[in-house]
Amino acid sequence: MEGIKNILNDLRSITLEEMQEVQLQNRIDTKFIFHQHLLPEVLHQMSVNYAVLRIENQRISEYESLYFDTENLQFYLDHHNKKNHRIKVRKRHYKSNGLTFFEIKEKRAGRTIKKRIPTHEFSATLSNEEKSFLKQEWGKELHLQATIKNHYQRITLVDNAKTERITLDLHVGFVNQNKRAYIDNIVIAELKQGSINRNSVFFELMRKMNIIPFRVSKYCVGSLLLVAENTLKYNRFKRKLLKLKKIANDFE
């Protein structure tokens, strides 16, 4: 990890205020996964074309997310069943600056639309304000409960033209009331763009390294790792779990 920190310290940095120009709350996401062993090379190759987000002089930020779903896990099932219009609901806590937001992440026709409001508590209950916001944005009242919590470290990069962001998530872990689980040695990378641009330096780098786009949801993976297989529909995710395990073991 020290080697990664040293590379990040050599990168040009950008503040949270400067990054407001590239929020991309309505965007196209392209995800990739690769072994953490490759991360120093990826960062080195991107150092000329991207700046790293710096918060409180830290270039690696700690995140926590608390996900909510219906009693029958409808949000999970909608994703599993490839429903074209679906949502995920969560609270996200940024340890680097202490801020917490209540977020609705909507997937519609291949685009990701994220809406959020600040909240004061990273708790397993929803306030009246949060319930009202959810009803307003989704168009109907939903009765939700906290399902799983996840935590990870994130590196955020912004291209020099401020047209795209890259997030690199490390040390991803999950917890519910009964169990803990981790995705070891894996980097979950996400390219966020207003519109698809395959000439992106990062996309080209992934292609040259033979790392192909890979759709993966931290919420769905965490749900599978924490819930007994015989109680949760997961046949469409079997291949994804096998690939995650294979990549995690590639350099052992």
Secondary structure as UniProt FT lines:
FT   HELIX           2..10
FT   STRAND          13..15
FT   TURN            16..17
FT   HELIX           18..22
FT   STRAND          26..35
FT   HELIX           36..38
FT   HELIX           39..46
FT   TURN            47..49
FT   STRAND          50..55
FT   TURN            56..57
FT   STRAND          61..69
FT   TURN            71..72
FT   HELIX           74..80
FT   TURN            81..82
FT   STRAND          85..94
FT   TURN            95..98
FT   STRAND          99..108
FT   TURN            109..110
FT   STRAND          111..118
FT   HELIX           128..138
FT   STRAND          145..159
FT   TURN            160..161
FT   STRAND          164..175
FT   STRAND          180..183
FT   TURN            184..185
FT   STRAND          186..193
FT   TURN            198..199
FT   HELIX           201..208
FT   TURN            209..210
FT   HELIX           218..226
FT   HELIX           229..231
FT   HELIX           235..237
FT   HELIX           238..249
FT   TURN            250..251
//
